[in-house]
Amino acid sequence: MVKIRLSRKRVPKNQAQLEFNLERPIEKDRNHHLGGRSFYFFDFDDNVAYLTTPIVIFNKETAAERTLSSGEWARYHQNIGHSGPFADYFVDYNDETGSFRYFRDQKHSFIDKVVRRKQTFLSDIEKALEQADYSWKAPSWNCFYHATYNKRPTSVITARGHHKETIQEGIDLIVRTGHLPHNPNYLSIYPVTNPQVRINELKDPELKHSVADLKRAAISQSVEKALQLYGNNSHHRFGMSDDDPRNVELITEEMKVLKRKYPNMAFFVIQTFEDSYVKTEVLETKTRTIKKGHKALSEEISQLSLI
Ligand SMILES: [Mg+2]
């Protein structure tokens, strides 16, 4: 489904990553000897990379705009309009003028095309790449690098509503600046609030489902696609990382459903925080914590073999 482009590489600003890469052998999937594959599903914002794309909320009385970072959004969105610091604000779901307008592709006019105006996802990635690595690489970056380096089947499941190609172009920019050795071995890309993706793929014709519900559907479809492409093998392992607690909750629920359907396969959820993560194995009716880690380098590396 997803094309891999040939790209001319530049030398990354961070030589450490390059050296790390040269020394590293290609690792086989954990259950390779049994025919099983390890599938990696990633939320993008604040999980793989920190971008500065703002979310706009509106004052209930004056309609004045207030911008939130995606981190603030993850923390407070369940209470906006009801309680907490944003009780007096509301969220507007209009794609062109509302809260998430910067998370959608904008229709570009002829003039925009002449001046090569970019979609915000691409310009935000460019801006991030000009900064030091530590400021844009988010908690699952090393895991994303590992999955890409070892060509694990990878899905990007993001709340963004861009076209799939825009997400792919953004990641290609990261490849072209040398921060990844090549493009991921994509299994699927789900920008879950893209109207076409919602209507045609995620069975949400009236555009009513929440992001967490849409991500849940995207995970289920990605697992089914994995089995179509890589065979129905009991030794497959699936893991999804996300930093939003509500998403993690529903991802876990969906994985319980998948575990009941495919009891011999293994399912993991990795909830990431700014400086730590919690890895949980999802069983048919419950979960068990496998590992908690902190940002120290040794722990980041141990996150690599998560799945
Ligand atoms: Mg996120």
Residues whose N, C-alpha, C, O or C-beta is under 5 A from the ligand:
A	BS01	MG	D43 F44 D45 D46 N47 D243 D244
